[in-house]
Amino acid sequence: MAKDTAGGGGGPAPMTGMTLAITSIALALGTFMQVLDTTIANVSLPTIAGNLGVSSDQGTWVVTAFAVANGASVPLTGWLMGRYGVVKTFVGSVVMFTIASFLCGVSWNLPSLIVFRILQGAVSGPMIPGSQALLIMIFPPQKRGTALAIWSLTTLVAPICGPILGGYISDNISWPWIFLINLPVGVICAVVCWLNMRSRETPTRKNPIDRTGFLLLLVWVGALQVMLDTGKDADWFNSPVIVGEAIIAAIGFAAWLIWELNEEHPIVDLSLLKSRNFVLATTVSCLAFAIFFGTNLLQPLWLQTRMGYIATWAGLVAAPSGVVAVVLTPLAAPIMNRIDARFTASLSLAAFALSYYLRSRFTSDVDFYALVIPMLVQGVAMATFFVSMITMALNGIPAPQVPAASGLYNFARIIAGSFAASIVTTAWDRSAALHQTRLAEVIGAQSPTFAITLQKLQAAGMSAQQALAAVTQQAVGQAYLLATIDIFRVASILIFLLIPGIWFTRKALSQGGTHAAAD
């Protein structure tokens, strides 16, 4: 990779002025489009399944297909960029992603949509790491914090916009448009990036293709993603299929790891694991992102299934955190160029913890404004979280390894998000079932309050069966509220406990203050 990626001398000079601004916006749009597509389909699944005449369980393969293909392709970023150059790889990925989005939008049945989603996920792997590497490359070293802030802003805001856009499109237009809206964005991103950066292509090397490593990666990542996406519906390890997928994933991972450590030209550069900063920062970042992703998934799920919110309004509850992040990130970027990233990372995690604590105090009559306050606090955390974590992770990584490091970092983050989604939704249902059992013990047939409530409901015009159903529904709603509170409370504690782990890394400045990579 060009030397200016690391902030050193040589290579193309950093961009300036309007060219820098336009190119940065185009790169940010590419990142935004890809991240948006990982979440926008989730909220539209019932609509997609209904329109295509399939069950909701079958419809989940629309999400699973993308996740499996994307998870397998992200780690290949380093090899692809080393082989074809960062600019060509990124622009080619954007073009193919745009074409795949069009194909998804014109799908005629579920099998065709799943095939095109696999294609979409497979070609999108280099988009996030590529945009990150290119932003670092075109900004001067002293502005690296600004570059990372732009990247992190789109990475964090897109998952929040996904449910809002997906809900609005599903409620008011038609589901194909959740994919077709990518077309103008993809065209603009590809054209602008190619015109402004084709002269900045990075050096390439014709390394042989590690076919065995790639196939092993495909096997274990595919088995793991399918297991995580379908485990809840199959009752996890009570299902022989899930057990089989877990065994395949474990054996495949072990075989892949052994192969990659001994391969002369591995498909994934595991030598990055020699960097203490990279390993520790990536670990903390993945754990924190898992908590962030899981709670962001839980809140709209609870609001839509138990609090009567439609998809659009459930998304709007989360919108303020994105607004705060958009406002604060440009203000925080110059400051982060001069402050140790460990301080800003600690601030982010503390703000996340406070946000989850506030949400752990929700009640059954919580209103829209009470739901929004914790999201405003979360916005403060989002403004510096990703910038801080990626700054620490890339601290001391040699310039040629930045694309590979970015790819491995984002791959780990994607896997962490998949685990979080499965764990949170399963824990939520099981915790609710436990609370429901305890509530049933308290409000049993012998309870005077229970009997009085039934009498009042019947006096209001309900039949005995309707009154019992109404009380049962209230008990179920309370059980899920308690389960939601439990998860937010645990999330608050866990993310706060991650703060000490940050201080085992070395000092890192987003403007390029680094230490040796292999420490």
N, C-alpha and C positions, 0 to 999 in steps of 0.2 A: 504494500500500500504506500501511497505517496507519503513522504516524510512529514508534510505539513499536518497530517492527521494527528500526529503526536505532538504537534506544536514545535517541532524542530525545524531546522533550516532545510533549504532545497525544496524541490517540487513546486507545483503551481502556487502562486501567491494567493492568500485568502481573498474571497470576494469582498466587495464594498458597495455601499450605496444601494440604489434601487435594484440592481441585479441580485445582490445578496438578499434583499427583502423578498423579492418575487420568488427566487429559488427556494428560500426557507419556507414560504407559504405553500409552494408546490410539494415539497417534501413532507410538510406537516399534513397536507391533504391526503397524501398517500398513506401515511401512518393512520390517520383518522379513519379512512375508508376501510382499511383492513381490520382494525380493532372493532370498529362499528359492526362489521359483518359477523363477528364472533358472538355478538349479543343481540343484534336486532331481530334475528330469526326466532330466538327463544320465546318472546312474548307473542309471536304470531303463529306459533305451532298449532293451537286449536283451530284457527282460521284456515291454515294450510291443509291440515288433516281433513277438515270438513269439506273444503272445496274439491279436494282430490278424492274424496270418498273413501278414506281410510281411517283407522282408529288412531287415537292420540298416541298410543304406544308405538304404532308403526311410524307415526309422524316424527317421533324423537330421533329417528335415524337421519333426519335432515340436519340436526345439530351434531350427532355423533360422527357422521361421515366427514363433515368439515373438520371437526376436532382431531380425528385420527390422522387425516392427510396432512393437516397443518402441523401437528405435533411431530410427525416424521420428517417433514421438510425443513423445519426451522434449523435443526442442527447441521444441515448441509450447507448453510449459508457461507461459512468460512471457506469450504472447498470450492464452491461455485464462484465466489468472488475472486479467489486466488487463481482460478482457471480461466475465467472470462472477463474479470475486471469488475470493480464495484459498480460503476455507472451502468454498464451493459446489463449486468445481472439485475440491478434494481429496476431499471426502465423496462426490461423484458418481463420481469415479474409483474409490474403494474399493467402492462399491455395484456398479458395473458389472463390476469385477474379480472380485468375489465371485460374481456371476451367471455370468460367463464360466468361472470355476473349476468351478462346478457342471456346466455344459455339457460341459467337458473330461472331467469324471469320469463322465458318462453317455454318452460318445461310443460309437458302435456300429461304426465302422470307421476306417481311417486318414484318409481324406479329411475326415470329419466332425471328427476330432480336430485336424487341421491347421487347418481353418476356425476352430474355437473357440480354438485357440492364437493365431491371428492376432488374433482379437477380444480375447483376454486381453492380448496384448502392446500392442495399440493403445490400450486404455483405461487401461493401467497407467502410461503416461508421466508424468502429473503426481504420482504417489504419492510418489516419493522427494524431488523438489524441493519438493513441497507440504508434506510433513512437516517438512522442514528449515526452510522459511520460517515455518511455524506455530510450531515450537518456539522459534525466535528471537523471535517475536512475543509469546508468552505468558510468557516469562521476563524478569525485570528485566535491564537492561543489564549490571549487575555479575555476573550469573549466566549470561551468554551462553556461557561455557566449558562450563558444565554442560549447557546445551541442546545444544550441538554434540557434547558427549561422548555424550549419549544417542543422538543420531542416528548418530554414527560407530560406536558400539558395535553397534547393530543391523545397520548396513551391512556391517561386517566379520565379525561372528559368523555371520550368516545363510549366507554361502557355505560356511562350515565345517560348519554343521548340515545343509545341503542333502544332501551325500553320505551323511551318517549316517542321516538320516531316510529318504532315498530308498532306500538300501541295506536298511535294516531293513524298510521297507514292502514292498519287492520280494521280500525273502527270506522274510517271515513273514505278510504279509497279501495284498493284491492292488494292482496299479498304480493303479486309479482313485482310491485313497485319497491319492495324492500330490497330487491336486487337491482332493479333497473335504475334506481337513483345513483348507482355507482358509475354509470356510463359517462356523464359529463365530467365528473370528478376525475375519473381515471384518464380520460383523454387530456384534460388540462395538465394533470400531474405528469404524464408521460412526455407530452410535447415540451413543456417548459423545462423539465429536468434534462431532457436529451439536448435541447438547443443550448442550454446554459452550461452543461457540464460534460459534453462529449469530448471536449479538448482536455479534460482533467482526468481522463481514464487512468486507473492505477495499473502498475506493472502486473503482468500475468506470468504464470508458470505452468507448464504442461505436466502436471502431476498425473500419474495413472489413476484410474477410477478404482476405488476400494469397493468392489462389487460385493464381496462377502460382508464387509462391515455395514454396507448400506442395507443389504437384505436382512441381516440380524437386527439392525435398528428398526426396520420396518416391522419385523415380527413382534419384537417385544413392546414397542410403542403402540402398535395396533392392538395387540392383545390387552395391554394395560388400559388404553382409552376405552375400548369396548366394554371391558369389565367395569370401569368406573361409571360409564354412562348408563349401563343396563343393570348394574348390580342391585339397585334399590328395588326395581320392579320384579327382579328374580329372587328376592329375599336373600341376597348376598350368598354367603358360603353354605347355605342350605341347598343351593342349586349346584348340581354337578357341572353345569356349563360354566358357571362363574369360577368354580374351583379349577376347572381345566384351563380357563383363561389366565388365572393367577399363576398356575404352574408354568404355562407357556411364557408368560411375561417374566417370571423370575429366572427360568433357565435361559431364555433368550437374552436377558440383560447380562447375566453372568458370562455367557459365551461372547456377547458383543464386547464387554469390558475387557476380557482376556485378549480377544483378537485385536482390539484397537490399541491396547498397551504394547503389543508386540508387532504391529504393522508399521512398515517403514513410511508409508504415505496414508495415514488413517483418514477416514471420512470426517471424523470429529477430532479436533486437536485437544487431547486430554492433558497435554503438557501444561495447559493453563491452570490445572489443579495444583501446580507447584507454587502458585502465588497465594500467599496467606490472605492478602487483602481480597483477592478475587473469590476465594472459597468462602471466607467468613461473610463478606458483604453479600454474596449471592445467596448464601444460606439464610441470613437474616431477612434479606429482601423477599425471598420466596415464602418464608413463613409469614411475614407481615402481609404480603400480597394475598396469600391464601386466606387469611382472616378477613382482609378487605373485600376480596371477591366473594367469599362465602356470606358475609353479612349483607353485601349489596344484592346478592341473590335472594336472601331470606326476606328482607323487608318488603319488597314489592309482592313477593309470594304471599306473605301474611296479609298484606293489605287487600290483595285481590280475592283471596280465598276466604278470609275471615272477617274483614272489615268493610266489605261492600264497595271497594274502590274499583273503577274500571281501569283498564291498562293505561290509558292516557294519564289519568290522575295519579296513579301509582308511580308513573315515571316522573311526573311533575314534582312529586315530593322530593325526589332525589336531585332535581335540577339545581337548587341553590348551591349545593356543594360544587357543582361544575362552574357556576357563575363566580363564586368566591375564588376558586382555583384560577380561573381565567384572569381575574382582576389582580390577584396577588402574585402570580408567577412572574410576570414581567418586572414587578417591583422587587421581588426576591432575588432574581437572577444576578443583578450587579452586586448585591450584598454577598451572595454565595461565592462570587469570584475571590472574595477576600477572607471568608470565614471557613474554618475547618468543617468539612462536610459531616464530621461526626456530631457536631453541635446541632446542625440543622436536621440531621436524621433523627436525633434524640427528640428534638422539638416535634417533629412529625409524628413519631410513635406516641409521644405523650398526648398530642392532640387527638389522634385516633382513639387512644384509650379513653379520653374524656368523652368523646362522641359516643362510644359504645356504652359507657357508664350512664350517660343521659338517656340513651335508648332503653337501658335496662330498668328505667323508672316509668316506662309507659303504663297506662291503665286502659281499661276497656272503653273509656269514653274519651280517649285522646283525640284532639282535633288536629286539623291540617297544620296550624301554626306550631303546635307543640311537636309535631313530626319534623318540621323544617329546622328548628333550632339546632338539633344535633348534626344535621346535614351541613349547616353553616360552619360548625366547628370542624367537621370532616374536611370541608373545603380548605381550611387553613392547613391541615395536615397534607392534603394533596398537592398544595402549592410547592412544597419542597421535598416531598418523599422520594419520588423517582430520581430527581436530579441528584440528591444526596447519595442514594444507594448506587446508582450507576457510576457516579464519580468515584466512590470508594472501590467499586468492583474493577474499574478500568485503571485504577491507580498503579502506575508502573508497568502496564502491559505494553510491550513493544508495538510500534505502529503497524507492522505487517500482520500482527495477530489481533488487531482491534475488531475486524469483522467476525473472525472466529469467536472471539470472546463475547461479542454482542449476541451472536447466534446462540452460543451455549447458555448465556445468561437468560435470554428470552425463552429458550427451550425449557429451562428449569422452572421459569415462572409459569409457563403454560401448564406444565405437569402439576405444579403446585395448585393452580386454579382448578384443575380437573379433580384433584383429590378433595379440595375444599368443597366443591359443589356437591360431591357425593356424600361426604361426611356430614355436612351441615343439614342437607335435606333429610338424610336418614336419622340423624340425631334429633332433629326437630319433630319428626313423626313419633319416634320412640319416647321422647320426653313428654310429648303431648299425651300419648297413651298412658304413661305412668301417672301424670297429673289427673287424667280423666278417671282413672281407677281410684285415686285418693279422694277426688271430689265426690265420686259415687258413694264412697264409704261414709262421707260426711252428710250428704243430702239423701240418704237412703229413705226407704218407705217409713221408717220409724221417726224421722226428723219432723218435729212440729212445724218448722219453717217450710219444709217441702210440702207438707199437707196444706198449710195455709195458702201457699203460692198457687197450688193446684185449684183450691177453692175459689180464689180470686179470679183466676183465668177463666174458670168455668162460669163464674158469675158475670164475666164480661162477654160471654157468648160462645166460648169455645166448648167443644166436646171434651170428654175426659181424655180421649186419645190425642186430640190436638193440644191440650194443655200439657200433657206429658211430653209430647214431641217438642213443644216450645221450651220447656225446662231443660230437656236433654240437649237441645241446640245451644242454649246458653252455657251449659256445662262444658260442651265441646269447645265453644269459643273461648271460654276462660282457660281451658286446658292448653289450647294453642297459644294464648297470650302468655301464660306462665312459661311455656316451652320457649317462646321467643325471647322473653326476659332472661331466661337461663343462659341462652346462647350468647346474647349480648353481654351478659355479665362475665361469662367465661372469656369471651373475646377481649373484653377490656383488660382483664388480668393477664392473659397470655401476651397480648401485644405490648403491654407495659414491661413485662419480664424480658422482652427482647432487647431493651435498651442497653443493658450491660454488655451484650454481645458485640455491639457496635464499637465499643472502646477497646476491643482486642485487635482492631485493625490499626493500620498506621495512619498518620495524619494525611489528609488528602484535600487539595483545593481544586475547584472546578476549572480554574484557569490554567491548570496543568502542573501544579506542584506534585511531584511523584517521587516514589522510591523504587528500589529495585524490584523487579517483578517476582523473582523466585526467592522469596525470603521465608 
